[in-house]
């Protein structure tokens, strides 16, 4: 059987956090389940945001890609002007 370490955490909730916890509890989750789920979802979201940030940095640093985007934008603008 896998050994799982458990860590008890004490927190002080502000009004917004209390409302969010209550909303999760109304779905049938226990307080512990709601908090664990919230922590996991927040960590996943931060990971996705970091990945997006890195991708944006790569795109910004790609000078060839930037030139192509400017060319396409100029072409699209010329079509609009002709229209």
N, C-alpha and C positions, 0 to 999 in steps of 0.2 A: 504494500500500500504506500502510495506517495506521501511523503511528509510535507505538509503545508504549514509554513510559519504564518502566524496570525499577528497582526499589529493593530492594536486599539489606538484610535486617534480621537482626540477631543477637538471640536471646532466651535467657533461662534458664528452663527449665521446672521447675515443682515436680512432686511425685510424681503428683498428680491430672492435671496437664496431660500428663505423660509417658504415663500410662495411656490418656488420651483420644486422644492422637496415635497411639499403638500400635494402638488399636482401629480408628481410621480407616485406618491403613496396612494392616491385615489385610483391608480391603475392596478393596484394589488401588490405592488412591490413593497418590501419592508424598507425601513430607513437604510439599513446597511446595504441592501441590494441596490437601492436607488443611488446611493452615494458611490458605491463601487462602479455601477454602470456609468454614472456621470464622469468619474475620473477616467475610465477607459475611453469613453467617447471623446473627452477633451484631449487626451493624449493622442488619439488617432487624428483628430482634427489638426492639432498642432503639427503632427508629422506630415500631413497632407499640405498644410500651409508652407512648411519648410521646403518640401519638395517643389511646390509651385514657385517659391522664391528662387530656388536654385535654377530651375528651368528658365525663369524670366531673366536671370543674370546671364545665362548661357546665350539666350536669344539676343539680349542687348549687346553682348560682346561679339556676336557674329556679324562682322562688317559686311560680308557678302549678302547675308540675309537682309540686313538693313537697307542696302542699296536696292535689292530686288523689291522690297516692300515700298520704297520711295518711288521706284519706276512704275510699279502697279498703281500706286495712289495717283501719280501724275497722269497715267493712261486713263484711269477711271474719271479723273477730273476733266480730261480733254473730251471724253465721251459725253459727259454731263453738259459741258459748255456747247457742244455741237447740237445737243438735243433740242 
